[in-house]
């Protein structure tokens, strides 16, 4: 039977919290007893928890007295860990990407896929309505600076124009540092996020993780899709150096991007393989006519019911019969173009997941990181001299199964959460029995990491046995552990990539359509560009401009001349205005 993998772990001296899909479990670390669990509630309540979807983001206060979670249902939930009681539940405007608590545990900061960071009080304002969907009379749920409504009256801290992937508060909580999918790192004041102190620019791909070491509070470490980690003096925006990591990480990436899965970053509510159009639902006879099942279809009833959609107000259009992972191919195009496009889901994608730092005193300081779908935990020495950045050696501890997440304990032990349901295609002889558990504990031996047997650790024993909750295949599909492999890289073709855009002269020299493996959409765009180039060349041939004037200059001059002639004519714009 399949089981939910553990997706988050919060360690404490008096209690620890493990999250597995939609479930939350509180454990006594000294005895290993499961004190509270959402898996043990009544059946109806349990079904509601599962229906709400997996927990995507979570955080705890320093004393582990409260837990804050958010997930697929876009609900911000505050739990009291003593008794695992739900204290409050508020609706978020967009799907969350990260959650953090302020040091005094009075405010919750939530970043979302729309690029915003909102602040919410831990204890909701008593003046707010009991039902967050009902606005207070005379008030608006949209602030003067927000681009969309916030149903829970959150306070906007800042906003990016791209999916916000990660953020953190500095130690003194005077600045908030945020990163997005468009290669930007921004240093803003907190809570006056509209005041931008600095940018740290230089990444060429998305940024998915950032960290400020406690032992070096002026240094920011960032990474994402680039083949290296970057170090910055975040207050000045100075780039200190790079640590190459891809050559070591790449061989351990065991999973590929989910086929046909892409999240546009501004909501991510659309299901793969189904196109949705905005508008009113069909009514009356037309609705019945459009949804009449075909005779003889065994699943016609279910299909018709599904086509009615839910109460979102969107009309569900006819489902595309082709595989969403297979691009359209133009007529006459090479047959191999379809196969080439299909191979895009088979390429190895590097997405950095988490960055942490460890101070081992006399044994050195280290940067520890994981990558989505990689079956190892990686670490490298924190460089003290900028000249030694490129020479930093990256080490990997093979754990056989993909690392979902990891947590650094106060004693510098590293608790690694593994995808226990993953079945490797092949296994080396020296790794048999190494990753049979859902969680492994790594210990430092000198300046090297190794796996602890954990035989005398009651917490580890409980997490690997009593905390395993059964799940259906549908539950694991919804969990979608490796979705970021498809959603983080921007799905941009060369014609829309500002870094690799072809100019008109390159388009003119492009070989025939059959020679390029392009989709129908790409061929259409290329055809339009060629038509534009042809028009420019025709205008250039007609006008007697010098040969050194470019096509773009010719269009500009032609436009100016035509406007000048029109204004000089007796019936030009000036005379018309005079007559009026």
Secondary structure, 3 states (H helix, E strand, C coil): CCECCCCEEECCCCCEEEEECCEEEEECCCCCCEEEEHHHCCHHHHHHHHHCCCEEEEEECCCCCEEEEEECCCEEEEEECCCCEEEEEEECCCCEEEEEECCCCCEEEEEECCCEEEEEECCCCCCCCCCCCCCCCCCCCCCCCCCCCCCCCCEEEEECCCCEEEEEECCCCCEEEEEECCCCEEEEECCCCCCEEEECCCCCCCEEEEECCCCCCCEEEEEECCCEEEEEECCCCEEEEEEECHHHHHHHECCCCCCCCCCCCCCCCCCCCCCEEECCCCCHHHHHHHCCCCCCCCCHHHHHHHHCCCCCCEEECCCCCCCCCCCCECCCCCCHHHHHHHHHHHCCCCCEEEEEEEECHHHCEEEEEEECCECEEEEEECCCCHHHCCCCCEEEEECCCCEEEEEECCCCCEEEEECCCCCCCCCCHHHCCCCCCCEEEEEEECCEEEECCCCCCHHHHHHCCCCCCECCHHHHHHHCCCCHHHHCCCCCCCCCCCCCCCCHHHHHCCCCHHHCCCEHHHHHHHHHHHHHHHHHHHHHHHCCCCCCCCHHHHHHHHHHHHHHHHHHCCCCHHHHHHHC
